Amino acid sequence: MITRFTLALCCLLASASSVAGSKIVATGGASSIEGSAGGGIVPWAVINGYGSSDEWSATAFTSRVGVDDFTLNVFGASVSYDNKWEWSVARQTFKLDSIGGELRQDVFGVKYHIAGELLYTAWPQISVGLQYKKHRDFGLPQAVGARDDSGVDVYFSASKVLFDHVAGRNLLLNGTVRATKANQTGLLGFGSASDNDYQFVFEGSAAVLLNYNVALGIEFKQKPDQLDFATEQHWRDLFAAWFINKHVSVVGGYVDLGSIAGFDQQQGYYISVEGAW
């Protein structure tokens, strides 16, 4: 049976009927685990793909995060237009390796480039984004205290490349402020009986470009702590990104996700492959 998620994924790819690639390699970032352009766990202000003014671009990706007691598999796609608009969709499958079972979540995103440029202006590129998240297996999150099976995140991001900034290498910096009710980014539902207010959290990234298509970086993702049954901690990663060309990129790294659902010290790997058109 064709699900609504699959239909949305196909429509996104099909809508990019006239695709071009005027942007410089690596300036579209990678695909985050929520589908939007950015790093592995943090959205950036960049717009996905390599389409510039009046051009369309599309990406498809698959990612995997493996830590001690859990595995997160993600696949998705995105479409952008005019280097201003980005629409994305992602399906997350969160496998509970130690206790059995899995949780699924769909993420539908839109991002708009407000002002500035990553490379060409003194001001950073600034974008606003919205993500609608829908949980597909809400029984467990509800049992541990989550209030809702869906939620909306809103975020503002600023990204800038600083030329010749670290030993003659270019440095990319990104800061994101997000308003969210999501527990474990929504994988454990949204809000709780005792706390259903939006919380503002900070997410940051920094990457050194070793050359025009290879980067080493670090990310930090602050997260709310709303569920009473277990402490939710912030996420971190170290990553290496290889933008092989404008059509294929690979990102891999080390992740430290802290405590998840009472399981402490969740550390492991991250790998993602993206195709762009």
N, C-alpha and C positions, 0 to 999 in steps of 0.2 A: 504494500500500500504506500502511495506517495504521501508523505506527511507535508503539513504546511511549511515546516522548516525547509524541507528539500525543495519545495516550490519556490520559496523565497531565495534560496541559494542559487537556483537555476536562473531566476529572473534577474538577480544582480549581475551574473556573468553575461547573460544574454543582452542586457541593456547597454553594455559597452560595445556598441556596434561600430564605432569609429575610434580606434585606439591609436594614440601616438606616444612618443617618448622623448620630449624635449628637455626634461629635467636632467640634472647631473646624477650619475650613479650614486646610490646610497642616500640621496636626499629624500626619498620616500620612506625611510626607516624600514622596520620589519613589521610583522603582524604580532600584536600582543595577544595574550590568551583570551582577551575579550573581543578580538577581531579588529579593533581599531589600529591605525598605524602608530608605531612607537617602538619600545623595547620589548622585552619579554613579559613584564608584569606591569608596566607603566605606559599609559598613552602619552604620546608627544603631540606637539602642535602641528607637526608635519602632516601633509595629506598623502595618502598612500599612492604607490605607483609612480609613473614618470610622465604623466600628462601635465602639460602647462596650460597657457591661456587658450580657451576654447577647445581643449583636447579632453578626450575621455581616457581613463585608465582603469584596469581591473587587476585584482590579485586573487589568488587562492592559496590556502596554506593548511598545513597540519603541524601540530605541536604535541609534545609529550613531556610531562613533568613526573618524575619518579622519585619518591621519598620513602622513608622507612616503612610506613604503614599505609600509604595511599599512592594511587597513580591517577593523574589527570590527563586525559586525551582530549584534544580539541581539533576540530576542523572547521573551516569557514571560508568566506570570500568577502571581497569588498569592491566597490566601484567608486570612482571619483570623477569629477568634472571641473575643468577650468582652474585646477589647483586651488579651488575654493571649497568645494563640497565633497564629502566622503560619506558613503553609506556602507554599512558592514553588517554581517550576520555570522554568528559562531554557535556551534553546538559543543558544549562541554560535557564530558562523561567522567565523573569522579568515582573511581573504583575504591571501595573500602577493603583493601587487601587483607588486613588482619582479622576483620570481623565478618567479611563477606558482604556482597551486595554492591550496588552502585547507585549514584544519584546523577540525574541529567538536568542541565540547564541550557536554555537558549538565550542568546544575547543579541539584540538588535540595536545598532548604533547609528548615529548621525553626527557629523562634525562639520563645523563651518570655520573657515580661515578668516579671521576678523581683520587683522592688520599685520604689518611688518613682514620681513622675509628672513628665512633661515640663513641666507648667505649675503644678500645684497643691500641690506639697510642697517643703519645703526641700531634700530629697534629690533628686538627679537620677533620671530613669528609668533603670533598670538591666535589661539583658536578656542572655540567653545564646543563642547560635545555633550551629547545626551545618550544614555544607554538604558534601554528597557530590557529587564531581565525577567524571565519566566521559568520557574522551577517546574520540572515534569514529574518528580517523585517526592511529593511533599510530606509523606507520612512520617519519615524519620526526623526531618527538621522540625515539624510540628510537635513531635513527641518530646524533643529536647528543649522546647520553649519558643521556637520561632513563631511570629504572629502571622505573617503573610507569605504567600507563595510567589509573589511578584513584587518588583520594585523598580524605581527609576533613579539612576545616578546622573548627576549633572557635574561637569568639570570644566575648568579653565586651565589651559596649558600654555606655556611660553617656552620656545626652543630657539637656541642661537648657536651658530658655529663661530668660534673665536679663532682667527687665523694665527699660525705660528706661536701658539700660546704655551705649549709644553715641549721643551727641547726641540723647537722647530716644527712640532706637529700641531695639527689643528685639533681643537677641543670642542666637543659638543656638550652643551648644558641644557637640561630641561627641568622645569618645575611645573607641577600640576597640583591644583587644589580641587578636591572633590567633595560634593555633598552626597551622602549615602546613608542608607539604612541597612545595607547588606551585611549579613553574617558570613565570614569567610568568602567574601566577594559574591555572596548570594548562593553559594553551594550549600549553605545551611539556612537558607531562607532569609527573611527580612524582618527586622525589628524583633521585639519581644513583648510579653505582657506588661513588663515593668518599664520598658524604654522603647518607644516607637517614634522618637524624634530624629530628624536628620542630624548627622554629625559631619563636621568639616574635618577632612584629613589631608595630609600632605604626601605627595609622591615625587620623587626626584630621580634623575638619571644624569650620569656623566660618562663620556666616552672619548678616548683619544683615538684619532684616526692615524694608524701607523702609515698608511698610504691612502690612495684614493678609494680603495674598496675593502679595506680590512680595518676593523675597529675593536678595541678592548674597552670594556666599560663596567660600570657598577650601577645598581638600582636599589632604591629603598621605597617601600610601600607601607605607609601608616594605615592602620585598620582600626575600626571601632571595636569595642568589647561590650556587647549587649546581652549575650546569653549567660544565664546564671550558672549553668551546669559545667562550664569549662572556660578557661581564660583564652582569649584570642590575642595573638601577638603579631607584631609587624613582620613583613616579609623583606628579604634581601636577596640579591643575586649578583654574581660576577659572570660576565658573558664575553664571548668572542663572536664577532659577526663577520662573515665573508660574503660580500656582494659580488658574486662571480661575474655577473654581467647585469644588464637591465631586466633580465628575464628570470634569473634564479639567484636566490640567496639562502644561506644557511647560518643559523645562530645556535650556539651551544654554550652551556655554562653550568655553574654550580648554584644551587638554591638553598637558602635557609629559611624555612617557613615557620619556625618556632613551634608552638604548641597548637595542634589541631584536634578539636573534639576530645581533649583530655590526653592525647598522645603527644608526649613532649619530644623536642629536638628532632623535628622532621626536616631532614637534610638529604640532598640528593642531586639529581641532574635535571637539566632542561635542554631540549633539542627542538628545533623548529626549521621547517623547510617551506619556502614561499616561491610561488611562480607569479610573474607579472607580465601583463600584456598592454 
